[in-house]
């Protein structure tokens, strides 16, 4: 799955000669910028308003577009710098399982370093 998605992004960027702009810093800025655009859709919204956004087809499409933009930059970063997203996620989840044991963190939103 990842390979097909990475290839789609690669072709899109190659067709536009964008590799010259896609260094680690600028791709990371792109991820952050797009994440903040997603965040801005929910800023200052209460639970009811957030649900209304997600239930409204046009507003939901805006959320999906921003989510896709984040995913695009992440895939491009992984594609250019040979990051195995599946392997990286599996490794990170193993680390998280150690940091956030079910016994200590069930129902808790604390950071592992805050729980001693």
C-alpha distances in whole Angstrom, upper triangle without the diagonal:
4,5,5,6,9,10,11,13,14,16,17,19,20,21,23,24,23,22,26,25,22,24,23,26,25,21,22,25,23,21,24,25,23,23,26,26,24,27,30,29,30,32,36,34,35,34,35,34,30,30,32,29,26,28,29,27,28,28,24,23,24,22,19,20,21,18,15,18,17,13,14,16,14,11,14,16,13,13,17,18,15,14,12,10,10,13,15,14,15,18,19,19,22,24,24,25,28,29,28,30,30,34,34,32,32,32,33,31,33,32,32,35,37,37,40
4,6,5,6,8,10,11,12,14,15,16,18,20,21,22,20,19,23,22,19,20,19,22,22,18,19,22,19,17,21,23,20,20,24,24,22,25,28,27,28,31,34,33,35,33,35,34,30,30,32,29,26,29,30,27,28,27,24,23,23,22,19,19,19,16,14,16,15,11,12,13,11,8,11,12,10,9,13,14,12,10,8,7,8,11,12,12,14,16,17,18,20,22,22,24,26,27,27,29,29,33,33,31,31,32,32,30,32,30,30,32,35,35,38
4,5,5,6,9,10,10,12,14,15,16,18,20,20,19,18,22,22,19,20,20,23,22,19,20,23,21,19,23,24,22,23,27,26,25,28,31,30,31,34,37,37,38,37,38,37,33,33,35,32,29,32,32,30,30,30,27,25,26,24,21,21,22,19,16,18,17,14,13,15,13,9,11,13,10,8,12,13,11,11,9,10,10,13,14,15,17,19,20,21,23,25,25,27,29,30,30,32,33,36,37,34,35,35,36,34,35,33,33,35,38,39,41
4,5,5,6,9,10,11,12,14,15,16,19,20,19,18,22,22,19,21,21,24,23,20,22,24,21,20,24,25,22,23,27,26,25,28,30,29,31,34,37,36,38,36,37,36,32,32,33,31,28,30,30,28,28,28,25,23,24,23,20,19,20,18,15,17,17,13,13,15,14,10,12,15,12,11,14,16,14,14,13,13,13,16,17,18,19,22,23,23,26,27,28,29,32,33,32,34,35,38,39,36,36,37,37,35,37,35,35,38,40,41,43
4,5,5,6,9,10,11,12,14,16,17,18,17,17,20,20,17,19,19,22,20,17,18,21,18,17,20,21,18,19,23,22,21,24,26,26,27,30,33,33,34,33,34,33,29,29,30,27,25,27,27,25,25,25,22,20,21,20,16,16,17,15,12,13,13,10,9,12,11,7,9,12,11,9,13,15,14,13,12,11,13,16,16,16,19,21,21,22,25,26,26,28,30,31,31,33,33,37,37,34,34,34,35,32,34,32,33,35,37,39,41
4,5,5,6,9,10,11,12,14,16,16,15,14,17,17,14,16,16,19,18,14,16,19,16,15,19,20,18,19,23,23,22,25,27,27,29,31,34,34,36,35,36,34,31,32,33,30,27,30,30,28,27,27,25,22,23,22,19,18,18,16,13,13,13,10,9,10,9,6,7,9,8,6,9,11,10,11,11,10,12,15,15,16,18,20,20,22,24,25,26,28,30,30,31,33,34,37,37,35,35,36,35,33,34,32,33,35,37,38,41
4,5,5,6,8,10,10,12,14,15,14,14,17,18,15,18,18,21,20,17,19,21,19,18,22,23,21,22,26,25,25,28,30,29,31,34,37,37,39,38,39,37,34,34,35,32,30,32,32,29,29,29,27,24,24,24,21,19,20,19,15,16,16,13,11,13,13,9,9,12,11,8,10,13,12,13,13,14,16,18,19,19,22,23,24,25,28,29,29,31,34,34,34,37,37,41,41,38,39,39,39,37,38,36,37,39,41,42,45
4,5,5,6,9,10,11,13,14,14,14,18,18,16,18,19,22,20,17,19,21,18,18,21,22,19,21,24,23,23,26,28,27,29,32,35,35,37,36,37,35,31,32,32,29,27,29,29,26,25,26,24,21,21,21,18,16,18,17,13,14,15,12,10,12,13,9,10,13,13,10,13,16,15,16,16,15,17,20,20,21,23,25,25,27,29,30,30,32,35,35,35,37,38,42,42,39,39,39,39,37,38,36,37,39,41,43,45
4,6,5,6,8,10,11,12,11,11,15,14,12,15,16,18,16,13,16,17,14,14,18,18,16,18,21,20,20,23,25,25,27,29,33,33,35,34,35,33,30,31,32,28,27,29,28,26,25,25,23,20,20,20,17,15,16,15,11,11,12,10,7,9,10,7,6,10,10,8,10,13,14,14,15,15,17,20,19,20,23,24,24,26,28,29,29,32,34,34,34,36,37,41,40,37,38,38,37,35,36,34,35,37,39,41,43
4,5,5,6,8,10,10,10,9,13,13,11,14,15,18,16,13,17,18,16,16,20,20,19,21,24,23,23,27,28,28,31,32,36,36,38,38,39,37,34,35,35,32,30,33,32,30,29,29,27,24,24,24,21,19,19,18,15,14,15,13,10,11,12,9,7,10,10,7,8,12,12,14,15,15,18,20,20,21,24,25,25,27,30,30,31,33,35,35,36,38,39,43,42,40,40,41,40,37,38,36,37,39,41,43,45
4,5,5,6,9,10,10,11,14,15,14,17,19,21,19,16,20,21,18,19,23,23,21,23,26,25,25,29,30,30,32,34,38,38,40,39,40,38,35,36,36,33,31,33,33,30,29,29,27,24,24,25,22,19,21,20,16,16,18,16,12,14,15,12,10,14,14,11,12,16,16,18,18,19,21,23,23,24,27,28,29,30,33,34,34,36,39,39,39,41,42,46,46,43,43,43,43,40,42,40,41,42,44,46,48
4,6,5,7,9,9,10,14,14,13,16,18,20,17,15,18,19,16,17,21,20,18,21,23,22,22,26,27,27,30,31,35,35,37,37,38,35,33,33,33,30,29,31,30,27,25,26,25,21,21,22,19,17,18,18,14,13,15,14,10,12,14,12,10,14,15,12,13,17,18,19,20,20,22,25,24,25,28,29,29,31,34,34,34,37,39,39,39,41,42,46,45,42,43,42,42,39,41,39,40,42,43,45,48
4,5,5,6,5,7,10,10,9,13,15,17,14,12,16,17,14,16,19,18,17,20,23,22,22,26,27,27,30,31,35,35,38,38,39,36,33,35,35,31,30,33,32,29,27,27,26,23,22,23,21,18,18,18,15,13,15,14,10,11,13,11,9,12,14,11,11,15,16,18,19,19,22,24,24,25,28,29,28,30,33,33,33,36,38,38,38,41,42,46,45,42,43,42,42,39,40,38,39,40,42,44,47
4,5,5,6,7,10,11,11,14,17,19,17,15,19,20,17,19,23,22,21,24,26,25,26,29,30,31,34,35,39,39,42,41,43,40,37,38,38,35,34,36,35,32,31,31,30,27,26,27,24,21,22,22,19,17,19,18,14,14,16,14,11,14,15,12,11,15,16,19,20,21,24,26,25,27,29,30,30,33,35,35,36,38,40,40,41,43,45,48,48,45,46,46,45,42,43,41,42,43,45,47,50
4,6,8,10,12,13,14,17,20,22,19,18,21,22,19,21,24,23,22,25,27,26,27,30,31,31,34,36,39,39,42,42,43,40,37,38,38,35,34,36,34,31,30,30,29,26,26,27,24,21,22,23,19,18,20,19,15,16,19,16,14,17,18,15,15,19,20,22,24,24,26,28,28,29,32,33,33,35,38,38,39,41,43,43,43,46,47,51,50,47,48,47,47,44,45,43,44,46,48,50,52
4,5,8,10,11,12,16,18,20,17,16,20,20,17,19,22,21,20,23,25,24,25,28,29,29,32,34,37,38,41,41,42,39,36,38,37,34,33,35,34,31,29,29,29,25,24,26,24,20,21,22,19,17,19,19,15,15,18,17,14,16,19,16,15,19,21,23,25,24,27,29,29,30,33,34,33,36,38,38,38,41,43,43,43,46,47,51,50,47,47,47,46,43,44,42,44,45,47,49,51
4,6,7,9,10,13,17,18,15,15,19,19,17,20,22,21,21,24,26,25,27,30,30,31,34,35,39,39,42,43,44,41,38,40,40,36,35,38,36,34,32,32,31,28,27,28,26,23,23,24,21,18,20,20,16,16,18,17,13,16,18,15,14,17,19,21,24,24,27,29,28,30,33,33,33,35,38,38,38,41,43,42,43,46,47,51,50,47,48,48,47,44,44,42,43,44,46,48,51
4,5,5,7,10,13,14,12,11,15,15,13,16,19,18,18,21,23,22,24,26,27,28,31,32,35,36,39,39,41,38,35,37,37,33,33,36,34,32,30,30,29,26,25,25,24,20,20,21,18,16,17,17,13,12,15,14,11,13,15,13,12,15,17,19,22,22,25,27,26,27,30,31,30,33,35,35,35,38,40,39,40,43,44,48,46,44,45,44,43,40,41,38,40,41,43,45,47
4,5,5,8,11,13,11,10,14,15,14,16,19,19,19,21,23,23,25,27,28,30,32,33,37,37,40,41,42,39,37,38,39,35,34,37,36,34,32,32,31,28,27,27,25,22,22,22,19,17,17,17,14,12,14,13,10,11,13,11,9,12,14,17,19,20,23,25,23,25,28,28,28,31,33,33,33,36,38,37,38,41,43,46,45,43,44,44,43,39,40,37,38,39,41,44,46
4,6,7,11,12,11,11,15,15,15,17,20,19,20,23,24,24,26,28,29,31,33,34,38,39,42,42,44,41,38,40,41,37,36,39,38,36,34,34,33,30,29,29,27,24,23,24,22,19,20,20,17,15,17,16,13,13,16,14,11,14,17,19,22,23,26,27,26,28,31,31,30,33,35,35,35,39,40,39,40,43,45,48,47,44,46,46,44,41,41,39,40,40,42,45,47
4,6,10,10,7,8,12,12,11,14,16,15,16,19,21,21,23,25,26,27,30,30,34,35,38,39,40,38,35,37,37,34,33,37,35,34,31,30,30,28,26,26,25,22,20,21,19,16,17,17,14,12,15,15,11,12,15,14,12,14,17,19,22,22,26,27,25,26,30,30,29,31,34,33,33,37,38,37,38,41,43,46,44,42,43,43,41,38,38,36,37,37,40,42,44
4,7,8,6,6,9,10,10,12,14,14,15,18,19,20,21,23,25,26,29,29,33,34,37,37,39,36,33,35,36,32,32,35,34,33,31,30,29,26,25,24,23,20,19,19,17,15,14,15,12,9,11,12,8,8,11,11,8,10,14,15,18,18,22,23,21,23,26,26,25,28,30,29,30,33,34,33,35,38,39,43,41,39,40,40,38,35,36,33,34,35,37,39,41
4,6,6,6,8,10,11,12,14,15,17,18,20,21,23,24,26,28,30,30,33,35,37,38,40,38,35,37,38,34,34,37,36,35,33,32,31,29,27,26,25,23,21,21,20,17,16,16,14,11,12,13,10,8,11,12,9,9,13,14,18,18,22,22,20,22,25,25,24,27,29,28,29,32,33,32,33,37,39,42,40,38,40,40,38,35,34,32,33,33,35,38,40
4,6,5,6,9,10,11,12,14,15,16,18,20,21,22,24,26,28,28,32,33,35,36,38,36,33,35,36,33,32,36,35,34,33,31,30,28,26,25,24,22,20,20,19,16,15,15,14,10,11,12,10,7,10,11,9,8,12,12,16,16,20,20,17,19,22,21,20,24,26,24,25,28,29,28,30,33,35,38,36,34,36,36,34,31,31,28,29,29,31,34,36
4,6,5,6,9,10,11,12,14,15,16,18,20,21,22,25,26,26,30,31,34,35,37,35,32,34,35,32,32,35,35,34,32,30,30,28,26,25,24,22,20,20,20,16,15,16,15,11,12,15,12,10,13,15,13,12,16,16,19,19,22,22,20,21,25,24,22,25,27,26,26,30,30,29,30,34,36,38,37,34,36,36,34,31,30,27,29,28,31,33,35
4,5,5,6,9,10,10,12,14,15,16,18,20,21,23,25,25,28,30,33,34,36,33,30,33,34,30,30,33,33,32,30,28,27,26,23,23,22,20,17,18,17,14,13,15,13,10,12,14,11,10,13,14,13,13,17,17,20,19,23,24,21,22,26,25,24,27,29,28,28,31,32,31,32,35,37,40,38,36,37,37,35,32,32,29,31,31,33,35,38
4,5,5,6,9,10,11,12,14,15,17,18,20,22,24,24,28,29,31,32,34,31,28,31,32,28,28,31,31,29,28,26,25,23,21,20,20,17,15,15,14,11,10,11,10,6,8,10,8,6,10,11,10,11,14,14,17,16,19,20,18,19,23,23,21,24,26,25,25,29,30,29,30,33,35,38,36,33,35,35,33,30,30,28,29,29,31,34,36
4,5,5,6,9,10,11,12,14,15,16,18,21,22,22,26,27,29,30,32,30,27,29,31,27,27,30,30,29,28,26,25,24,21,20,20,18,15,15,15,12,10,12,11,8,8,11,10,8,11,13,12,12,15,14,17,15,19,20,17,18,21,21,19,22,24,23,23,26,27,26,27,30,32,35,33,30,32,32,30,27,27,24,26,26,28,30,33
4,5,5,6,8,10,10,12,14,15,16,19,20,20,24,25,28,29,31,29,26,29,30,26,26,30,29,29,27,25,24,23,20,19,19,17,14,15,15,12,10,13,13,9,11,14,13,11,14,16,15,16,19,18,20,19,22,23,20,21,25,24,22,25,27,26,25,29,30,28,29,32,34,37,35,32,34,33,31,27,28,25,27,27,29,32,34
4,5,5,6,8,10,11,12,14,15,17,19,20,23,24,27,28,30,27,24,27,28,24,24,27,27,26,24,22,21,20,17,16,16,14,11,12,12,9,8,10,9,6,9,12,10,10,13,15,14,15,18,17,20,18,21,23,20,20,24,24,22,25,28,26,26,29,31,29,30,33,34,37,36,33,34,33,31,28,29,27,29,29,31,33,36
4,6,5,6,9,10,11,12,14,16,17,18,22,23,25,26,28,25,22,25,26,22,22,25,25,24,23,21,20,19,16,15,15,13,10,10,11,8,5,8,8,6,7,10,10,9,12,14,14,15,17,15,17,15,18,20,17,17,21,21,19,21,24,23,22,26,27,26,26,29,30,34,32,29,30,29,28,24,25,23,25,26,28,30,33
4,6,5,6,9,10,10,12,15,16,16,19,21,23,24,26,24,21,24,25,22,22,25,25,25,23,21,20,20,17,15,16,15,11,12,13,10,8,11,12,9,10,14,14,13,15,18,18,18,20,18,20,18,21,22,19,19,23,23,20,22,25,24,22,26,27,25,25,29,30,33,31,28,29,28,27,23,24,22,24,24,26,28,31
4,5,5,6,9,10,11,13,15,15,18,20,23,24,26,23,21,23,24,21,21,25,24,24,21,19,19,18,15,14,15,13,10,11,13,9,8,12,12,10,12,15,15,14,17,19,19,20,22,21,23,21,24,25,23,22,26,26,23,25,29,27,26,29,31,29,29,32,33,36,34,31,32,31,29,25,26,25,27,28,29,31,34
4,5,5,6,9,10,11,13,14,18,19,22,22,24,21,18,21,22,18,18,21,21,20,18,16,16,15,12,11,12,10,6,8,9,6,5,9,10,9,11,13,14,14,17,18,19,20,22,20,22,19,22,24,22,21,24,25,23,24,28,27,25,28,30,28,28,31,32,35,34,30,31,30,28,25,26,25,27,28,29,32,35
4,5,5,6,9,10,11,12,16,17,19,20,22,19,16,19,20,17,17,20,20,20,19,16,15,15,13,10,12,11,7,8,10,8,6,10,11,10,11,14,15,15,17,19,20,21,22,20,21,18,21,23,20,19,23,23,20,21,25,24,22,25,27,25,25,28,29,32,30,27,27,26,25,21,22,21,24,25,26,28,31
4,5,5,6,9,10,10,14,15,18,19,21,18,16,19,20,17,17,21,21,21,19,16,16,16,13,12,14,13,9,10,13,11,10,13,15,13,14,18,18,18,20,23,23,23,26,23,25,22,25,26,23,22,26,26,23,24,28,27,25,28,30,27,27,30,31,33,31,28,29,27,25,22,23,22,25,26,26,29,32
4,5,5,7,9,10,14,14,18,19,20,17,15,18,18,14,15,19,18,18,16,13,14,13,10,9,11,10,7,9,11,10,9,13,14,13,15,18,18,19,21,23,24,25,27,25,26,23,26,28,25,24,28,29,26,27,30,29,27,30,32,30,29,33,33,36,34,30,31,29,28,24,26,25,28,29,29,32,35
4,5,5,7,9,13,13,16,16,18,15,12,15,15,12,12,16,16,16,14,11,11,11,8,6,9,9,5,7,10,9,9,12,14,14,15,17,19,19,21,23,24,25,26,24,25,22,24,26,24,22,25,27,24,24,28,27,25,28,30,28,27,30,30,33,31,28,28,26,25,22,24,23,26,28,28,30,34
4,5,5,6,10,10,13,14,16,14,11,14,15,12,13,17,17,18,17,13,13,14,11,9,12,12,9,10,14,13,11,15,17,16,17,20,21,21,23,25,26,27,28,26,27,23,25,27,25,23,26,27,24,24,28,27,24,27,29,27,25,29,29,31,29,26,26,24,23,19,21,21,24,25,25,28,31
4,5,5,9,10,13,15,16,13,12,15,15,12,14,17,17,18,16,12,13,14,11,10,13,13,10,12,15,14,14,17,19,18,19,22,23,23,26,28,28,29,31,29,30,27,29,31,28,26,30,31,28,28,32,30,28,31,33,30,29,32,32,35,33,29,30,27,26,23,24,24,28,29,28,31,34
4,6,9,8,12,13,14,10,9,12,12,8,10,14,13,14,12,9,10,11,8,7,11,11,9,11,14,14,14,17,19,19,20,23,24,25,26,28,30,30,32,30,30,27,29,31,29,27,30,31,28,28,32,31,29,31,34,31,30,33,32,35,33,30,29,27,26,23,25,26,29,30,30,32,36
4,6,5,8,10,11,8,6,10,11,8,10,13,13,15,14,11,11,14,11,9,13,14,12,13,16,16,16,18,21,21,21,24,26,26,28,30,31,32,33,30,31,27,29,31,29,26,29,31,27,27,31,30,27,29,32,29,27,30,30,32,30,27,26,24,23,20,22,23,26,28,27,29,33
4,5,9,11,13,10,9,13,14,12,14,17,17,19,18,14,15,17,14,13,16,17,14,15,19,18,18,21,23,22,23,26,27,27,29,31,32,33,34,32,33,29,31,33,30,28,31,32,29,29,32,31,28,30,32,30,28,31,31,33,31,27,27,25,23,20,22,23,26,27,26,29,32
4,7,10,12,9,9,13,14,13,15,18,18,20,19,16,17,19,17,16,19,20,18,19,22,22,21,24,26,26,27,30,31,31,33,35,36,36,38,35,36,32,34,36,33,31,34,35,31,31,34,33,30,32,34,31,29,32,32,34,31,28,28,25,24,21,23,24,27,28,27,29,33
4,7,8,5,6,9,10,9,12,14,15,18,17,13,14,17,15,14,18,19,17,18,22,22,21,24,26,26,27,29,31,31,33,35,37,37,38,35,36,32,33,36,33,30,33,34,31,30,34,33,30,32,34,31,29,32,31,33,31,27,27,24,23,20,23,24,28,29,28,30,33
4,6,5,6,9,10,11,13,14,15,19,19,15,16,19,18,16,19,22,20,20,24,24,24,26,28,29,29,31,34,34,35,37,39,39,40,37,37,33,34,36,34,31,33,35,31,30,34,33,29,31,33,31,28,30,29,31,29,26,25,21,21,19,22,24,27,29,27,28,32
4,6,5,6,9,10,11,12,14,18,18,15,15,19,18,16,18,21,20,19,23,24,23,25,28,29,28,31,33,33,34,36,38,38,39,36,36,32,32,35,33,29,32,33,30,29,32,31,28,29,32,29,27,28,27,29,27,24,23,19,20,18,21,23,26,28,27,28,31
4,5,5,6,9,10,10,12,16,17,14,14,18,18,16,19,21,21,21,24,25,25,27,29,30,30,32,35,35,36,38,40,41,41,38,38,34,35,37,35,32,34,36,33,32,35,35,31,32,35,33,30,32,30,32,31,27,26,22,23,21,25,27,30,32,30,31,35
4,5,5,6,9,10,10,14,14,11,12,16,15,14,17,19,18,19,22,23,23,25,27,28,29,31,33,33,34,37,38,39,40,37,37,33,34,37,35,32,34,36,33,32,35,35,32,33,36,34,31,33,32,34,33,29,28,24,25,23,26,27,31,33,31,33,36
4,5,5,6,9,10,13,13,10,10,14,13,11,14,16,15,15,19,20,20,21,24,25,25,27,29,30,31,33,35,36,36,33,33,30,30,33,31,28,31,32,29,28,32,32,28,30,33,30,28,30,29,31,30,26,25,22,22,20,23,25,28,30,29,30,34
4,5,5,6,9,12,13,11,10,14,14,12,14,17,17,17,20,21,21,22,25,27,27,28,31,32,32,34,36,37,37,35,34,30,30,33,32,29,31,33,30,29,32,32,29,30,33,31,29,30,29,31,30,27,25,22,23,21,25,26,30,32,31,32,35
4,5,5,6,10,11,9,9,13,13,12,15,17,17,18,20,22,22,24,26,28,28,30,32,33,34,36,38,39,39,37,36,32,33,36,34,31,34,36,33,32,36,36,32,34,37,35,32,34,32,35,34,30,29,26,27,25,28,30,33,35,34,35,39
4,5,5,8,8,5,6,9,9,8,11,13,13,14,17,18,19,20,23,24,25,26,28,30,31,32,34,35,36,34,33,30,31,34,32,29,32,34,31,30,34,34,31,33,36,34,31,34,32,35,34,30,29,26,27,24,28,29,32,34,33,35,38
4,6,7,9,7,5,9,9,8,10,13,13,13,15,17,18,19,21,23,23,25,27,28,29,30,33,34,34,32,31,27,28,31,30,27,29,32,29,28,31,32,29,30,33,32,29,31,30,33,32,29,27,25,25,23,27,28,31,33,32,34,37
4,6,9,8,7,10,12,11,12,15,16,16,18,21,21,22,24,26,27,28,30,32,32,33,36,37,37,35,34,30,31,34,33,30,32,35,32,31,34,35,32,33,36,35,32,34,32,35,35,31,29,27,28,26,30,31,34,36,35,36,40
4,6,5,6,8,10,10,12,14,15,16,18,20,21,22,24,26,27,28,30,32,32,34,36,37,38,36,35,32,32,35,34,32,34,37,34,33,37,37,34,36,39,37,35,37,35,38,38,34,32,30,31,29,32,33,36,39,38,39,43
4,6,5,6,9,10,10,12,14,15,16,18,20,20,22,24,25,26,28,30,31,31,34,36,36,34,33,30,31,34,33,31,33,36,34,33,37,37,35,36,39,38,36,38,36,39,39,35,34,32,33,31,34,35,37,40,39,41,44
4,5,5,7,9,10,11,13,14,15,17,19,20,21,23,25,25,27,29,30,31,33,35,35,34,34,30,31,35,34,31,34,37,34,34,38,38,36,37,40,39,37,39,38,41,41,37,36,33,34,32,35,35,38,40,40,41,45
4,5,5,6,9,10,11,12,14,15,17,19,20,22,23,24,26,28,29,30,32,33,34,32,32,29,30,33,32,29,32,35,32,32,35,36,33,35,38,36,34,37,35,38,38,34,33,30,31,28,31,32,35,37,36,38,42
4,5,5,6,9,10,10,12,14,15,16,18,20,21,22,24,26,27,28,30,32,32,30,30,26,27,30,29,27,29,32,29,29,32,33,30,32,35,34,32,34,33,36,35,31,30,28,29,26,30,30,33,35,35,36,40
4,5,5,6,9,10,10,12,14,15,16,18,20,20,22,24,25,26,28,30,30,29,29,25,26,30,29,27,29,32,30,29,33,34,31,33,36,35,33,36,35,38,38,34,33,31,31,29,32,32,35,37,37,38,42
4,5,5,6,9,10,11,13,14,15,17,19,20,21,23,24,25,27,29,30,28,28,25,27,30,28,26,30,32,29,29,33,33,31,33,36,34,33,36,35,38,37,33,33,31,31,28,31,31,33,35,35,37,41
4,5,5,6,9,10,11,12,14,16,17,18,20,22,23,24,26,27,28,26,26,23,24,27,26,23,26,28,26,26,30,30,27,29,32,31,29,32,31,34,33,30,29,27,27,24,27,27,30,32,32,34,37
4,6,5,6,9,10,10,12,14,15,16,18,20,21,22,24,26,26,24,24,21,22,25,24,22,25,27,25,25,29,29,27,29,32,31,29,32,31,34,34,30,30,28,28,26,28,28,31,33,33,35,38
4,5,5,6,9,10,10,13,14,15,16,18,20,20,22,24,25,24,24,21,23,26,25,23,26,28,26,27,30,31,29,31,34,33,31,34,34,37,36,33,33,31,31,28,30,30,32,34,35,37,40
4,5,5,6,9,10,11,13,14,15,17,19,20,21,23,24,22,23,20,22,25,23,21,25,27,24,25,29,28,26,29,32,30,29,32,32,35,34,31,31,29,29,26,28,27,29,31,32,34,37
4,5,5,6,9,10,11,12,14,16,17,18,20,21,22,20,20,17,19,22,20,18,21,23,21,21,25,25,23,26,29,27,26,29,29,32,31,28,28,27,26,23,26,25,27,29,30,32,35
4,5,5,6,9,10,10,12,14,15,16,18,20,20,19,19,16,18,21,20,18,22,24,22,23,26,27,25,27,30,29,29,31,31,35,34,31,31,30,29,27,29,28,30,32,33,34,38
4,5,5,6,9,10,11,12,14,15,17,18,20,18,19,17,19,22,20,20,23,25,23,24,27,27,26,29,31,30,30,32,33,36,35,32,32,31,30,27,29,28,30,32,33,35,38
4,5,5,6,9,10,11,12,14,16,17,18,16,17,14,17,19,17,16,20,21,19,20,24,24,22,25,28,26,26,29,30,33,32,29,29,28,27,24,26,24,26,28,29,31,34
4,6,5,6,8,10,10,12,14,15,16,14,14,12,14,17,15,14,18,19,18,19,22,23,22,24,27,26,26,28,29,32,32,29,29,28,28,25,27,25,27,29,30,32,35
4,5,5,6,9,10,10,12,14,15,14,15,13,16,19,17,17,20,22,21,22,25,26,25,28,30,29,29,32,32,36,35,32,33,32,32,29,30,29,30,32,33,35,38
4,5,5,6,9,10,11,12,14,13,15,13,16,18,16,17,20,21,20,22,25,24,24,27,29,28,28,31,32,36,35,32,33,32,31,28,29,27,29,30,32,34,36
4,5,5,6,8,10,11,12,10,11,9,13,15,13,13,16,17,16,18,21,21,20,23,25,25,25,28,29,32,32,29,30,30,29,26,27,25,26,27,29,31,34
4,5,5,6,9,10,10,9,10,8,12,14,13,13,17,18,17,19,22,22,22,25,27,27,27,30,31,34,34,31,32,32,31,29,30,28,28,30,32,34,36
4,5,5,6,8,10,10,12,11,15,16,15,16,20,20,20,22,25,25,25,28,30,29,30,33,34,37,37,34,35,35,34,31,32,30,31,32,34,36,39
4,5,5,6,8,8,11,10,14,15,13,15,18,18,17,20,23,22,23,26,27,27,28,31,32,35,34,32,33,34,32,30,30,27,28,29,32,34,36
4,6,5,6,5,7,7,11,12,10,12,15,15,15,18,20,20,21,24,25,25,26,29,30,34,33,31,32,33,32,29,30,27,28,29,31,33,35
4,6,6,7,9,9,13,14,13,15,18,18,19,21,23,24,25,27,29,29,30,32,34,37,37,34,35,36,35,33,33,31,31,33,35,37,39
4,6,8,11,12,16,16,15,18,20,20,20,23,25,25,26,29,30,30,32,34,36,39,38,36,38,38,37,34,35,32,32,33,36,38,40
4,6,9,11,14,14,13,16,18,18,18,21,23,22,24,27,28,28,29,32,34,37,36,34,36,37,35,33,33,30,30,31,34,35,37
4,6,9,12,11,11,14,16,16,17,20,21,21,23,25,26,27,28,31,33,36,35,33,35,36,35,33,33,30,30,31,34,35,37
4,6,9,8,7,10,13,12,13,16,17,18,19,22,23,23,25,27,29,32,32,30,31,32,31,29,29,26,26,28,31,32,34
4,6,5,6,9,10,11,12,14,16,17,18,20,22,22,24,25,27,30,30,29,30,31,30,29,29,26,26,28,31,31,33
4,5,5,6,8,10,10,12,14,15,16,18,20,21,21,23,25,28,28,26,27,28,27,25,26,24,24,26,28,29,31
4,5,5,6,9,10,11,12,14,15,16,19,20,20,22,23,26,27,25,25,27,27,25,26,24,24,26,29,29,31
4,5,5,6,9,10,11,13,14,15,17,19,20,21,23,26,26,25,26,27,27,26,26,24,23,25,28,28,30
4,6,5,6,9,10,11,12,14,16,16,18,20,22,25,25,23,24,26,25,23,24,21,20,22,25,26,27
4,5,5,6,9,10,10,12,14,15,15,17,19,22,22,20,21,23,22,21,21,19,19,21,24,24,26
4,5,5,6,9,10,11,13,14,15,16,17,21,21,20,21,23,22,22,22,20,19,22,24,24,26
4,5,5,6,9,10,11,13,14,16,18,21,21,20,21,23,23,22,21,19,17,20,23,23,24
4,5,5,6,9,10,10,12,14,16,19,19,17,19,21,19,18,18,15,14,17,19,20,21
4,5,5,6,9,10,10,11,13,16,16,15,16,18,17,17,17,15,14,17,19,19,21
4,5,5,7,9,10,11,13,16,16,15,17,19,19,19,18,16,14,17,20,19,20
4,5,5,6,9,10,13,16,15,14,17,19,18,17,16,14,11,14,17,16,17
4,5,5,6,8,11,13,12,11,13,15,14,13,13,11,9,12,15,14,16
4,6,5,6,8,11,11,10,12,15,14,14,14,13,11,14,16,15,16
4,6,6,9,11,11,11,13,16,15,16,15,13,10,12,15,13,14
4,6,10,11,9,9,12,15,13,13,11,9,6,9,11,10,11
4,6,8,7,6,9,11,10,10,9,8,6,10,11,10,12
4,5,5,6,8,11,11,12,12,12,9,13,14,11,13
4,6,5,5,9,10,12,13,13,12,15,16,13,15
4,6,6,10,10,13,13,14,12,15,15,12,13
4,6,9,8,11,10,11,9,12,12,8,10
4,6,5,7,8,9,8,12,11,9,12
4,6,9,10,12,12,15,15,12,15
4,7,9,12,13,16,15,13,16
4,6,9,10,13,11,10,13
4,7,9,12,10,10,14
4,6,8,6,7,11
4,5,5,7,10
4,5,6,8
4,6,7
4,6
4
